[in-house]
Amino acid sequence: MYLSTEKKQEIFAKYGKSATDTGTSEGQIALFTHRINHLTEHLKRNKKDFNTERSLVRLVGKRRSLLDYLSKNHIDRYRVIIQELGIRK
């Protein structure tokens, strides 16, 4: 599988508060970004995989919701996570 437990812990340790704190918005956004990048590469190879395309659209929506929450409530954290992940609006 492309996303192992070790990779998840590494993402949460880098962007969240700790490796076991999976509830922070930054950690979830980083995890969604990793999954979005993986699915985007998959769809470049498999153009007719519409189930994966639907999953990708849902993930982008979830990430957008979390980014909107951060931008409204914690603008400094929003700017940091955007900078680190290279996400642009």
Secondary structure, DSSP 8 states (H G I E B T S, - for coil): --S-HHHHHHHHHHHSSSSS---SHHHHHHHHHHHHHHHHHHHHH-TT-HHHHHHHHHHHHHHHHHHHHHHHH-HHHHHHHHHHHT---
